[in-house]
Amino acid sequence: MAEEILTQTPVAPKVKEKKAASKKRSKLIADIITYVILILGSFIMLYPFWWMIAASFDGSMLHIQSGLVWWPTDTIASNLAVCNNDLFYTYKILMDGEIGLCVKITGGATIWRIIANTLIYSIVPVVVGVLTSASAAFAFAKIEWVGRDVVFMVLLAAIMIPGPSIMVIQYCMYSSFGWLSNDTGWMVMVIPGLFGSIMTAFFIRQFLYGMPTSIIEAAKIDGAGYWRIFWGFIVPLAMPAIMAQGLLSFMGCWNNYMGCWIMLGSFKMAWNLPVLVSAISDNIGGDLQKYGALFAGSVMSILPVLILFGVFQKQIIGSLMLTGSKE
């Protein structure tokens, strides 16, 4: 019996080592396959953006017809006659203040006017609207009042109504207000957003549920009213959720093509960037140089959104993860 134990004990560690080595090899192979799949998936997702950026520096269809392109200067080097040996030739076609493509399409509005319109339509309603939504979220989450849950459920049910289904009614209403023109078009794109969004209020409300009510009770004892509590305690503590929802709302307003086109399609001086890009696409015709300007406008349209998301992605993801927490 003792001899069997002596002969078996040295074997056990070797078996464990073989199993551990086998597991390491299996894990290494699985990791390699996973990373290869992720790299391929990343390439498939990111290459169209790079292709669009490269195409924005090309002044003809040669770039588009050549298939996969890795560097924009290669296409420009083969097309110097079109691009005049200028890397930013297509951007100048779009941005020229007097004879640029944007001025021709809009009937006088420069690209800077369109960018200013887009910024106004995005920043003003987002800043005011998110604070309005945050105040509503505070009322729904931390203040007890009769019918609170019923009112909140009614507002949530309103989300089920598709926005495009009521745009015709909104158009008629805003037209009766006299808001549809080159000079007052900003009112259509700004004023409705000042009243906030129920979806933004919903997410901030979920975030506020994770905050202790004892802070509010202590402030009440010290004599603070609800507005003082909101601005002094709720807004600073809920700033991660407010910033994240503000960034998401900014992206939605910046890319608001349908609303601007339906309300202000006939008033070109009040267009935003997405509508301008669509108009360039419609006015290309047989002019191949306009394809470069089309992609240049697309790059200008999506670049601010990509930069914002890249800088604040941790805040956005972190806020969405915290919205499910409860007290």
Secondary structure, 3 states (H helix, E strand, C coil): CHHHHHHHCCHHHHHHHHHHHHHHHHHHHHHHHHHHHHHHHHHHHHHHHHHHHHHCCCCCCHHHHCCCCCCHHHHHHCCHHHHCCCCCHHHHHHHCCCCCHHHHHHCCCCHHHHHHHHHHHHHHHHHHHHHHHHHHHHHHHHCCCCCHHHHHHHHHHHCCCCHHHHHHHHHHHHHHHCCCCCCCHHHHHHHHHHHCCHHHHHHHHHHHHCCCCHHHHHHHHCCCCHHHHHHHHHHHHCHHHHHHHHHHHHHHHHCCHHHHHHHHCCCHHHCCHHHHHHHHHHCCCCCCHHHHHHHHHHHHHHHHHHHHHHHHHHHHHHHHHHCCCCC
